[in-house]
Amino acid sequence: MALFKKRTVGKPGEWYYCLEHKKVEEGPDCPAKDRFGPYASRAEAENAMELARERNLEWENDPRWHDARARGGDED
């Protein structure tokens, strides 16, 4: 008996962005490793890559994510 049941059908209204096929999907058609989501709407899923770019930029510029060694300072 399997420990985890594979979910093959998405819930109605769940939208994903497939990184492999570069397209929006309703329901999880592709493996989790190849998709972003779920999103509440198709429009949100269509903007998945832009949202990821914005979040990456915020992370890269967030001083809380860069320790003192990376800046050449002390470890205090």
N, CA, C and O of each residue as an XYZ file, in Angstrom:
304
protein
N       0.844     -1.183      0.000
C       0.000      0.000      0.000
C       0.889      1.247      0.000
O       1.848      1.335      0.766
N       0.568      2.177     -0.840
C       1.348      3.397     -0.949
C       1.097      4.308      0.245
O      -0.023      4.412      0.744
N       2.162      4.961      0.690
C       2.032      5.897      1.801
C       1.372      7.198      1.370
O       0.631      7.815      2.134
N       1.647      7.600      0.156
C       1.102      8.850     -0.338
C       0.282      8.576     -1.580
O       0.720      7.866     -2.485
N      -0.886      9.133     -1.616
C      -1.747      8.969     -2.773
C      -1.440     10.070     -3.781
O      -1.461     11.251     -3.437
N      -1.159      9.695     -5.004
C      -0.857     10.670     -6.047
C      -2.145     11.353     -6.470
O      -3.123     10.699     -6.833
N      -2.132     12.666     -6.419
C      -3.298     13.440     -6.826
C      -3.203     13.692     -8.323
O      -2.308     14.399     -8.786
N      -4.111     13.124     -9.060
C      -4.040     13.238    -10.514
C      -4.994     14.285    -11.067
O      -4.804     14.750    -12.191
N      -6.003     14.664    -10.313
C      -6.983     15.632    -10.791
C      -6.991     16.821     -9.844
O      -7.062     16.655     -8.627
N      -6.918     18.011    -10.403
C      -6.944     19.216     -9.590
C      -8.344     19.575     -9.152
O      -9.336     19.080     -9.687
N      -8.397     20.436     -8.179
C      -9.695     20.951     -7.742
C     -10.155     21.987     -8.751
O      -9.328     22.683     -9.340
N     -11.447     22.101     -8.961
C     -11.936     23.137     -9.885
C     -11.461     24.517     -9.437
O     -11.544     24.863     -8.259
N     -10.967     25.290    -10.385
C     -10.511     26.632    -10.071
C      -9.054     26.730     -9.679
O      -8.574     27.830     -9.407
N      -8.321     25.610     -9.639
C      -6.889     25.658     -9.357
C      -6.142     25.828    -10.668
O      -6.338     25.056    -11.607
N      -5.300     26.820    -10.731
C      -4.526     27.110    -11.939
C      -3.045     27.013    -11.626
O      -2.602     27.394    -10.543
N      -2.289     26.505    -12.575
C      -0.850     26.314    -12.434
C      -0.137     26.865    -13.660
O      -0.724     26.998    -14.733
N       1.148     27.185    -13.477
C       1.982     27.561    -14.614
C       3.035     26.474    -14.762
O       3.830     26.253    -13.848
N       3.048     25.791    -15.905
C       4.005     24.723    -16.165
C       5.298     25.325    -16.686
O       5.313     25.996    -17.717
N       6.385     25.078    -15.962
C       7.689     25.605    -16.330
C       8.283     24.872    -17.535
O       9.069     25.447    -18.288
N       7.915     23.631    -17.710
C       8.449     22.851    -18.826
C       7.777     23.213    -20.144
O       8.446     23.387    -21.163
N       6.453     23.327    -20.119
C       5.695     23.611    -21.341
C       5.436     25.099    -21.555
O       4.953     25.501    -22.614
N       5.762     25.926    -20.539
C       5.561     27.382    -20.618
C       4.106     27.731    -20.917
O       3.810     28.545    -21.792
N       3.200     27.090    -20.163
C       1.786     27.364    -20.380
C       1.007     27.233    -19.080
O       1.468     26.624    -18.114
N      -0.173     27.815    -19.080
C      -1.073     27.762    -17.939
C      -1.918     26.497    -18.050
O      -2.375     26.136    -19.135
N      -2.121     25.830    -16.916
C      -2.918     24.605    -16.885
C      -3.950     24.708    -15.777
O      -3.675     25.250    -14.707
N      -5.122     24.191    -16.036
C      -6.106     24.073    -14.957
C      -5.954     22.682    -14.385
O      -6.103     21.683    -15.090
N      -5.658     22.628    -13.112
C      -5.374     21.348    -12.476
C      -3.911     20.980    -12.667
O      -3.259     21.480    -13.583
N      -3.394     20.112    -11.812
C      -1.979     19.751    -11.901
C      -1.734     18.690    -12.969
O      -1.697     17.500    -12.659
N      -1.568     19.107    -14.215
C      -1.292     18.168    -15.294
C       0.154     17.678    -15.266
O       0.421     16.515    -15.571
N       1.072     18.542    -14.909
C       2.494     18.205    -14.902
C       2.968     17.969    -13.471
O       2.302     18.380    -12.521
N       4.123     17.304    -13.312
C       4.653     17.043    -11.971
C       4.918     18.344    -11.195
O       5.182     19.391    -11.787
N       4.843     18.258     -9.887
C       5.026     19.428     -9.027
C       6.372     20.100     -9.245
O       6.478     21.319     -9.106
N       7.399     19.337     -9.581
C       8.732     19.916     -9.784
C       8.784     20.823    -11.005
O       9.722     21.606    -11.154
N       7.792     20.729    -11.875
C       7.771     21.498    -13.125
C       6.714     22.596    -13.148
O       6.391     23.108    -14.220
N       6.162     22.973    -11.980
C       5.086     23.956    -12.031
C       5.101     24.892    -10.830
O       5.627     24.571     -9.764
N       4.504     26.060    -11.043
C       4.206     27.011     -9.974
C       2.710     26.952     -9.733
O       1.938     26.730    -10.665
N       2.297     27.149     -8.494
C       0.880     27.207     -8.199
C       0.543     26.381     -6.982
O       1.433     25.801     -6.361
N      -0.709     26.318     -6.634
C      -1.869     26.755     -7.406
C      -2.145     28.244     -7.251
O      -1.797     28.863     -6.245
N      -2.772     28.789     -8.260
C      -3.235     30.171     -8.269
C      -4.753     30.167     -8.300
O      -5.370     29.206     -8.761
N      -5.349     31.233     -7.812
C      -6.806     31.325     -7.725
C      -7.462     31.591     -9.073
O      -8.645     31.303     -9.253
N      -6.701     32.140    -10.024
C      -7.303     32.459    -11.322
C      -6.303     32.195    -12.444
O      -5.098     32.081    -12.218
N      -6.829     32.103    -13.638
C      -5.982     31.922    -14.816
C      -5.046     33.127    -14.988
O      -3.878     32.965    -15.341
N      -5.562     34.318    -14.739
C      -4.762     35.536    -14.891
C      -3.561     35.521    -13.946
O      -2.462     35.907    -14.343
N      -3.757     35.083    -12.709
C      -2.637     34.997    -11.763
C      -1.595     34.006    -12.260
O      -0.396     34.274    -12.179
N      -2.037     32.872    -12.770
C      -1.109     31.866    -13.282
C      -0.350     32.388    -14.499
O       0.828     32.078    -14.678
N      -1.016     33.175    -15.330
C      -0.354     33.749    -16.506
C       0.766     34.704    -16.110
O       1.712     34.897    -16.873
N       0.669     35.302    -14.928
C       1.685     36.243    -14.439
C       2.700     35.586    -13.501
O       3.436     36.284    -12.804
N       2.743     34.260    -13.477
C       3.601     33.534    -12.540
C       5.076     33.889    -12.712
O       5.779     34.092    -11.722
N       5.545     33.965    -13.936
C       6.966     34.244    -14.152
C       7.328     35.674    -13.745
O       8.407     35.905    -13.198
N       6.446     36.626    -14.004
C       6.693     38.011    -13.594
C       6.707     38.113    -12.069
O       7.551     38.803    -11.498
N       5.778     37.430    -11.416
C       5.734     37.417     -9.957
C       7.020     36.806     -9.399
O       7.574     37.317     -8.426
N       7.496     35.729     -9.999
C       8.743     35.105     -9.557
C       9.916     36.063     -9.728
O      10.776     36.146     -8.851
N       9.965     36.790    -10.848
C      11.042     37.765    -11.074
C      11.003     38.856    -10.000
O      12.042     39.244     -9.466
N       9.796     39.350     -9.688
C       9.665     40.403     -8.671
C      10.121     39.892     -7.306
O      10.833     40.594     -6.587
N       9.718     38.681     -6.949
C      10.104     38.121     -5.652
C      11.605     37.883     -5.582
O      12.225     38.121     -4.545
N      12.193     37.413     -6.682
C      13.645     37.214     -6.703
C      14.384     38.529     -6.526
O      15.379     38.586     -5.804
N      13.915     39.577     -7.169
C      14.539     40.889     -7.050
C      14.431     41.405     -5.611
O      15.395     41.948     -5.072
N      13.269     41.236     -4.995
C      13.104     41.643     -3.600
C      14.070     40.880     -2.698
O      14.693     41.461     -1.809
N      14.189     39.578     -2.934
C      15.078     38.755     -2.126
C      16.520     39.190     -2.309
O      17.254     39.307     -1.328
N      16.941     39.431     -3.536
C      18.323     39.834     -3.807
C      18.668     41.164     -3.155
O      19.829     41.401     -2.823
N      17.692     42.029     -2.965
C      17.933     43.348     -2.386
C      17.559     43.447     -0.912
O      17.627     44.531     -0.334
N      17.170     42.351     -0.304
C      16.774     42.348      1.101
C      18.009     42.129      1.970
O      18.621     41.062      1.909
N      18.387     43.126      2.781
C      19.602     42.988      3.596
C      19.516     41.863      4.628
O      20.549     41.386      5.097
N      18.326     41.438      4.986
C      18.197     40.344      5.956
C      18.701     39.018      5.392
O      19.020     38.110      6.159
N      18.779     38.887      4.071
C      19.208     37.631      3.447
C      20.691     37.615      3.123
O      21.197     36.620      2.603
N      21.388     38.686      3.415
C      22.806     38.748      3.116
C      23.575     38.921      4.417
O      23.438     39.934      5.103
N      24.386     37.922      4.748
C      25.096     37.995      6.019
C      26.313     38.915      5.925
O      26.687     39.356      4.838
N      26.913     39.192      7.054
C      28.025     40.139      7.132
C      29.235     39.663      6.339
O      29.955     40.488      5.776
N      29.477     38.362      6.279
C      30.629     37.847      5.538
C      30.519     38.172      4.051
O      31.527     38.471      3.411
N      29.325     38.117      3.499
C      29.146     38.407      2.080
C      29.457     39.878      1.778
O      29.889     40.221      0.677
N      29.226     40.746      2.785
C      29.500     42.175      2.610
C      30.919     42.542      3.020
O      31.356     43.680      2.841
N      31.645     41.550      3.580
C      33.016     41.828      4.025
C      33.084     42.403      5.414
O      34.114     42.958      5.796
N      32.008     42.287      6.194
C      31.968     42.836      7.543
C      32.195     41.763      8.599
O      32.575     40.632      8.296
N      31.954     42.149      9.842
C      32.105     41.220     10.970
C      30.885     40.313     11.074
O      29.835     40.574     10.486
N      31.062     39.225     11.852
C      29.972     38.269     12.009
C      29.081     38.570     13.195
O      28.238     37.732     13.513
N      29.194     39.663     13.855
C      28.431     39.966     15.072
C      27.016     39.788     14.822
O      26.200     39.993     15.720
